[in-house]
Amino acid sequence: MKRLLMLVGDYVEDYEVMVPFQALMAVGYEVHAVCPDKKAGEFVRTAIHDFEGDQTYSEKPGHNFTLNATFASVKPSDYDGLVVPGGRAPEYLRLNEDVLKIVRHFAEADKPIAAICHGAQILAAADILEGKECSAYPACGPEVTNAGGKFQSIEANEAHVDGKLVTAPAWPAHPAWIARFLEVMGAKISL
């Protein structure tokens, strides 16, 4: 069984943590969701970002998401892939050097990484985007570019793959983003 690590924090986007967490477990992966300074059994608060015709997304309270692993116990070498949801959590998680070390491990070991929406902020802070094509929520485009990446402006329901990096702009891309990540992980999707 392949193991995946998911980096989350308070005010992670609700859909971007709940949907991939459950979908990846449903197809047989063991997924460990962790947050700095929190233990298994504790929770993070989530926020629901919606697209309602305003100049940017709206934000509403989400659910509590229970962590199933302890951040302090994580050994990145024990995992086959990394998942980085968006929301507001990445804006402060990227300030945690241990988070950045984990992300660098996956990049240096050439393991699959899936990031969506504001998750690109963590990738940029970890300095792993040099020469890589990366999609994200459009407001994160300058960060991708400033980190040496090539921002990919794609439709909200599309995903982009560059080697083992799978990225997407926001939760409407879940079907494509999760499917592309499964392919990069070596799964075969058949209908």
C-alpha positions as CSV (number, residue, x, y, z in Angstrom):
1,M,0.0,0.0,0.0
2,K,1.4,3.4,-1.0
3,R,1.4,6.1,1.7
4,L,0.7,9.8,1.1
5,L,1.4,12.7,3.4
6,M,-1.0,15.7,3.4
7,L,0.2,19.0,4.9
8,V,-2.7,21.0,6.4
9,G,-3.2,23.9,8.8
10,D,-6.0,26.0,10.3
11,Y,-8.2,27.5,7.6
12,V,-7.2,25.0,4.9
13,E,-9.8,25.1,2.2
14,D,-12.5,22.6,3.2
15,Y,-13.1,20.9,-0.2
16,E,-9.4,20.9,-0.9
17,V,-8.6,18.8,2.2
18,M,-11.8,16.7,2.6
19,V,-12.3,15.6,-1.1
20,P,-8.7,14.4,-1.9
21,F,-8.3,12.9,1.6
22,Q,-11.3,10.7,1.2
23,A,-10.9,10.0,-2.6
24,L,-7.3,8.9,-2.2
25,M,-8.2,6.6,0.7
26,A,-11.1,5.3,-1.3
27,V,-8.8,4.0,-4.0
28,G,-6.5,2.3,-1.5
29,Y,-3.8,4.8,-0.4
30,E,-2.9,5.3,3.2
31,V,-3.2,9.1,3.8
32,H,-1.7,10.9,6.8
33,A,-2.9,14.4,7.4
34,V,-0.6,16.4,9.6
35,C,-0.3,20.0,10.9
36,P,2.7,21.6,12.7
37,D,2.3,21.7,16.5
38,K,-0.7,19.4,16.4
39,K,-1.2,15.7,17.1
40,A,-3.3,12.9,15.7
41,G,-6.9,13.2,17.0
42,E,-6.7,17.0,17.1
43,F,-8.3,19.1,14.3
44,V,-7.8,22.1,12.1
45,R,-10.6,24.5,11.2
46,T,-11.4,24.8,7.5
47,A,-12.8,27.5,5.3
48,I,-15.0,27.2,2.3
49,H,-13.9,29.4,-0.7
50,D,-16.6,30.0,-3.2
51,F,-16.7,31.7,-6.6
52,E,-19.8,33.9,-6.6
53,G,-19.0,36.5,-9.2
54,D,-16.9,38.9,-7.1
55,Q,-13.4,40.0,-7.9
56,T,-12.1,37.2,-5.7
57,Y,-13.5,34.2,-3.9
58,S,-15.7,34.5,-0.8
59,E,-14.9,32.8,2.4
60,K,-17.3,31.0,4.8
61,P,-16.7,28.8,7.8
62,G,-16.1,25.2,7.0
63,H,-15.9,22.0,9.1
64,N,-13.3,20.8,11.6
65,F,-11.0,18.3,9.9
66,T,-9.5,15.7,12.3
67,L,-5.8,14.9,11.8
68,N,-4.8,11.3,11.8
69,A,-1.1,11.6,12.3
70,T,1.3,13.7,14.4
71,F,3.5,16.2,12.6
72,A,6.4,15.8,14.9
73,S,6.5,12.1,14.2
74,V,6.6,12.4,10.4
75,K,9.5,10.9,8.4
76,P,9.2,12.0,4.8
77,S,11.1,9.0,3.6
78,D,8.2,6.8,4.8
79,Y,5.9,8.4,2.2
80,D,5.4,7.9,-1.6
81,G,3.8,11.2,-2.4
82,L,2.8,14.6,-1.0
83,V,-0.5,16.5,-1.1
84,V,-0.7,20.2,-0.4
85,P,-4.2,21.7,-0.2
86,G,-4.8,25.4,-0.5
87,G,-6.9,27.9,1.5
88,R,-5.3,30.3,3.9
89,A,-3.2,27.7,5.7
90,P,-0.3,27.9,3.2
91,E,0.3,31.6,3.8
92,Y,1.6,30.7,7.3
93,L,2.7,27.1,6.9
94,R,5.3,28.3,4.4
95,L,6.9,30.1,7.4
96,N,7.7,26.8,9.1
97,E,11.1,25.5,8.2
98,D,10.1,21.9,9.0
99,V,7.3,22.1,6.5
100,L,9.7,23.4,3.9
101,K,12.2,20.6,4.6
102,I,9.4,18.1,4.1
103,V,8.5,19.6,0.7
104,R,12.2,19.7,-0.3
105,H,12.6,16.0,0.5
106,F,9.8,15.1,-1.9
107,A,11.2,17.3,-4.6
108,E,14.8,16.1,-4.2
109,A,13.7,12.4,-4.0
110,D,11.6,13.0,-7.2
111,K,8.4,11.8,-5.5
112,P,5.0,12.9,-6.7
113,I,3.7,16.2,-5.3
114,A,0.1,17.4,-5.8
115,A,-0.7,21.0,-4.9
116,I,-3.8,23.0,-5.4
117,C,-4.8,26.6,-5.2
118,H,-2.7,28.5,-2.6
119,G,-0.6,25.3,-2.0
120,A,1.8,26.8,-4.5
121,Q,2.8,29.3,-1.8
122,I,4.5,26.5,0.1
123,L,6.2,25.1,-3.0
124,A,7.5,28.6,-3.8
125,A,8.8,29.1,-0.3
126,A,10.5,25.7,-0.4
127,D,12.3,26.9,-3.5
128,I,11.4,23.8,-5.6
129,L,9.7,25.6,-8.6
130,E,12.8,26.7,-10.5
131,G,12.2,25.8,-14.1
132,K,8.9,24.0,-13.3
133,E,5.5,24.6,-14.8
134,C,3.0,25.2,-12.0
135,S,-0.7,26.2,-11.9
136,A,-2.3,27.7,-8.8
137,Y,-5.0,30.2,-7.8
138,P,-4.2,33.2,-10.1
139,A,-3.3,35.4,-7.2
140,C,-0.4,33.1,-6.5
141,G,1.0,33.4,-10.0
142,P,3.5,36.1,-9.1
143,E,4.9,33.9,-6.3
144,V,5.3,31.0,-8.8
145,T,7.1,33.3,-11.2
146,N,9.3,34.9,-8.5
147,A,10.3,31.4,-7.4
148,G,11.6,30.7,-10.9
149,G,8.6,28.7,-11.9
150,K,6.5,29.1,-15.1
151,F,2.9,29.9,-14.0
152,Q,0.3,28.1,-16.0
153,S,-2.9,30.0,-16.3
154,I,-5.5,27.3,-16.9
155,E,-9.3,26.9,-16.5
156,A,-10.5,26.4,-12.9
157,N,-11.5,22.8,-13.7
158,E,-8.2,21.8,-15.3
159,A,-5.0,20.4,-13.8
160,H,-1.4,20.7,-15.0
161,V,1.4,18.1,-14.9
162,D,5.1,18.8,-15.1
163,G,7.0,15.6,-14.4
164,K,5.8,14.5,-10.9
165,L,4.3,17.8,-10.0
166,V,0.5,18.0,-10.4
167,T,-1.1,21.4,-9.8
168,A,-4.5,23.0,-10.3
169,P,-6.1,26.5,-9.7
170,A,-8.9,25.5,-7.2
171,W,-11.3,22.9,-6.0
172,P,-13.4,22.9,-9.2
173,A,-10.4,21.0,-10.7
174,H,-10.7,18.0,-8.3
175,P,-11.7,15.5,-10.9
176,A,-8.8,16.4,-13.2
177,W,-6.3,17.1,-10.4
178,I,-6.9,13.9,-8.5
179,A,-7.0,11.8,-11.7
180,R,-3.7,13.2,-12.9
181,F,-2.1,12.7,-9.5
182,L,-3.3,9.1,-9.4
183,E,-1.6,8.6,-12.8
184,V,1.6,10.1,-11.6
185,M,1.4,7.8,-8.6
186,G,1.3,4.9,-11.0
187,A,-2.4,4.1,-10.8
188,K,-4.3,3.1,-13.9
189,I,-7.6,4.7,-14.4
190,S,-10.1,2.7,-16.4
191,L,-13.8,3.3,-17.0
